[in-house]
């Protein structure tokens, strides 16, 4: 015996089916949005750590070049005493230690703040790299601290009022 299906009774979808479909779509959109926001924030944190490392590498290379040029031109004396002050980000860009994107205003901190290099006033041979306007400052400082500890054996990144400051030494 064959069942005959009457197509006249199936004119569309019911309100219940529509509401269930919309609920499932809404749940999927909420999950995707949360994942995207989390991944975006994690990406910005990684960018900040990479920027700290890039600026530190540029300062270290600049320092080695300064000492090398002083040694080549010096007739004697203490090389450390004649080293000039730390360069700015624009100095590092103009001298080729950082890519041009750091100096033309397009490469600022991931959240839009500035990157600064300052000499550590409390001790010679140390300098600070600071990044401002970081909403999740503690997480960035923790990652920078672990990176510094891996590279140098010390941990010196601090966070205060949305500013992460990492202390490096020559």
N, C-alpha and C positions, 0 to 999 in steps of 0.2 A: 504494500500500500504506500502510495506516495503522498507526501504532505504537500499541499498546495499553499504557497505563501501568497498572501494577498498584499501587494505593494501599496495598496491604497491606505492601509492602516499605518504605515510607517512614513510619515510625511517629514520628519525632522528629528532633532535631538530634544531631549527633555530638559527642563530647567535644572534638574538634579545633575544630569551629566555635564551640563555647561558649568555649573558651580564647582563641581569636583575638578574639572579640567582647569578652571581658573585658579583654584586653590593649589593644585599641584604646580602650576606655572609660577605662582607667587612664591611658593616655598623654594623652588629652584632658583628664582631670581634673587631672593634674599641670601641664599647660600653662596651664589656666585659673587654677589656684591661684597659680602664679608670676606670671602677668599681674596678677591681683587684688592680690597683695602689692606688686608694683612700682607699680601705679597708686595704691594706698592710701598708700604711702610718699611718692610724688610729690605727692599731694594734701595730705598733712600739711606737706610742705616749702613748698608754695605758700601754705597757710594761715598758716604761720609768717611768711613774707615779707609777706603782707598784714597780719598783725597788727602787725609792726614799722612798716609804713607808716601804719596807722591810728593807732597810739599816737603816732608822730612828728607826724602831721597834727594830732592833738588837742593835743599840747604846743605846736606852733607857733601854732595858733589861740588857745590859752589865753594864750600869751606876747603875741600881738598885742593881745588884749583887755586884758591887764594894763597894757601900755604905753599903750593908748588911754584907759583909765580913769584912769591916773596923770596923763596929759597934760591930761585934762579937769579934774582936781581940783588939779593942781599950780599953784603961783604962780610957779614958777621953779625952777631948779636942774637937777641931772643926773638924768634919768629912769632911766638904766641903773643907777645906784647904789642906787635905792630899790626895785628889783624884788625881789619875794619869792622864796623858794626854789621849786624845781620842785614841781609837784603830784604826788600819788600817783595810782595808777589809780582808786582809789575817789573821790578828789577830782574827777578828770576825768569820772567817771560821774555823780556827784551834781550837777556843774555843767552837765551836758548835752553835754560835748565827746565822750564815747564812749557807745555804746549801753548800756542797762542790763545786757545780758548780760555785759559785761566786769566788772561789779562785784558780781554776785550769786553768784559762784562757779561759774557754768556755762561761762564763757568763759575758760578758762586756756589755756596753751600747748597746741598740738596733742598733745603727748605727755604732758600732765598736769602739767607744771611751772608755775612762776610767771613773771609778767612784772613787771619792776621798772624804775623810772626813778631814775637817780642822777645827781647833778651830777658833771661831770668835774673831779676835784681838781687836775689839772695846768694847766688853762687856763680862763679865764672865757669864758662864752658857749657852752660845749660841755656836752653831757650824754650819758649812756649809757642805752640801753634794753637790758636783759638778759632773756634767756629761758632757763630752766633745764630740765634733764632731756631734752636733745635727743640721741637716739642717733646720728644722722647729722649731727653738728654741722658738719663741714667743708662739706658740701653746702649746708646752710642758710646758713652764713656767706658762701659764695661767691655765692649768689643775692642775699643782702642787700647784699653789697659791690657787686655789679653794679647793683642798684637805686639805692643811694646814689650811685654814680658817675654814673649816668644823670641823677639829679635834681640833684646838687650839684657834680659834677665831681671829687669826692674818693672815695676808697675806704677805709672805716674800720670793718670788721667783723672781730672776732677770735673765736677759739674756744679754750676751755680747759675741760677736764673736763666735757664735755656741757653747756656753757653758751655760748651765742652772745651776744656783746655788740656792739652797733652804736653808734658815736659819731656824734652829729649836732651841728650848730651852729645857733645862732639866726641 
